[in-house]
């Protein structure tokens, strides 16, 4: 059996946001989008989600990784830590655990070495870097999530996120992550 795979490109941030929002559950079961383009203080969280344990998960997406996405993540993290009561009022139907540390996820096609070095020293944050590939697999557009080994907090490894995942209705395929 021959499988045809070719790379697709995503250059539009809104298209990337839609693709990831639709596929987030395949990345981690129980991960649910609460809001898109959520304003947190002076910054915007691309996807505000909640995990199966009622913890906030803040997703920052980019078609090209840069320092700005890291600064946005830091600002939103602080805003969420300081505004738990407001978050509870904004999402009354959800039981958000505002006492829990919010999870931060950065998603880009690639993370440059200098970016990875910076993230490695931010050990106090629950920060995960995930690279994505948008592929055509036998005529079916498929989003591929690839958590970056060495940039996963212990909590992510405990959740089983150290392998890669395909989305869009394909079976989940575990792949050994690349090393840095």
N, C-alpha and C positions, 0 to 999 in steps of 0.2 A: 504494500500500500504506500503510495507516494503522498506526502503532505506538502502543500505549497505554502510557504511563509514569506511575506515581504513586509518591509517596514513601511508604516504610514507616518505622516508627520502631523503634528498639532502645533499650529502657530498662533492660534487664537485663544487667549486665556479663558474666554467664556465657554468655548467648546471643550477645553480641558476640564473646566469646572463641571460641566454637564456630564462628561464621560466618567469622571471620578465619582460624582454624586450617585450616578446610577450603579456603579460597581463597588461602592464602599463595603457593602455587606459581604462581598466575596473576599475582601481583604481580611476582614475579621468578623466572624459571626456575632451578631448583636450590635454592631456599630450602625447607628442610625443618624441620619442628617436631621438636625433641628432647624437650621437656617443656612441660607447662602448669603454671602456678602454681609455678614453680621458686623455691625459697627461696634467696636470695643474701644472706647476712648477715642484717641486720635488715629486709630488704625482700623483696618478691615480684616476680618477672618474670612477666608474664602469659603470654608465649610465648617460650620459649628455643628459638632456631633456629640452624641452621648453613647457610651459603651454599655455592654451588658451588665456592668456593675454600677451604673448610674453616674459614672465619672465623665466630666467634660473632655472632649477630644477636639482640639483646635487644629485644623488642617490649613496649611499655607501651600498654594500651588504656584508653579511657575514653569513657563516653557523654556526658561534658562535660569539656573540657580545663580543667585547673587546675594550679597550681604544684606540687601534690603529685606529679603524674606526673613532672615534671621532677626533683624531689628523689629520687624512687624510682629514676629512670634513673641519676642521678649516683652514688647509693649502690651500685647493682648493678654499674655500670661499674667502680668501684673494687674491689669484691669480686671480680669476675671477673679483673681484672688481677692481683690479689694471690693468687688461688687457682687458678692454671692447673693445677698438679699434681693438685689435688682434682677439677677438672673432667675431666681425663683419666681418673681412676679411676672417676668416676661414669658416664662414657660411653665405655667401652673399645672398643666396636664402631665408634665414629666417630673419625676422625683430625682432631681439633680442632687448629687452628693457634693455640696459646695465646700465641705470640709476637706474633701480629697484634692490632691494636687492635680490640676488639669494636665492632660497629656498634650504634647505638641508633636505634630507630624509635618515634616517638610517634604514636598514631592516635586521632583524635577527630573528631566531626562538623564542628567548627569550632575554630579557634585565635584567641582574642581578640588584639587589637593589642598589648596589654602583654606577652602571652606571646611573640608573634612577635619583639618587640623584644629581650626577654631572650635568646631562642634565637639571634638574629643575632649576639650578642656571645660566644657559646660556640663560637668557631671552632676550638678545638683538638680538639673531639670530632667523631667521625664520626656526626653526629646528623641524622636525617631526620624531618621532620614530614609526616604523611600525613592528609588529611581523607578521611572516608568518607561515602558515601551508600548507603543501603539502599533499593532501588527494586523496584517490581513492573513488569516489562517484559513486556507481553502475557501476564500471568498467571504469569510466572516470577520468583520472588524473585532479585534480582541484587545483589551487593555491588560497589560502585564505589570504587576507590582513586584518590585525587587528590593526588599529591605536591605540596606547596606550593612554588611557585617563589619563590626568594629565601631559602628555608629548606632548601635541599638542599646538602649538602657536595659538593665537586668529584668525590669518588668515586662519588656517586650519579648525577651527570650522566654520568660516564664509563660507568656501568652501564646507561644508557639509561632512567633512571627519571623523566625530566622530563615525560613524558606521563601521562595517566590510563589506568587499566585496568579492564575489567569482569571479573568472575569468574562462576562457576557455569556453565561450559560454553559461554558465548557467545564469539564471536570477540573477540580483543583489539582494542579500538578506541582509536586514539591521539587524544587531544584536547589542544589547546594549553592549558597550565595557566594559571590565573588569576594575575594579578599582585597585589602587595600595595599 
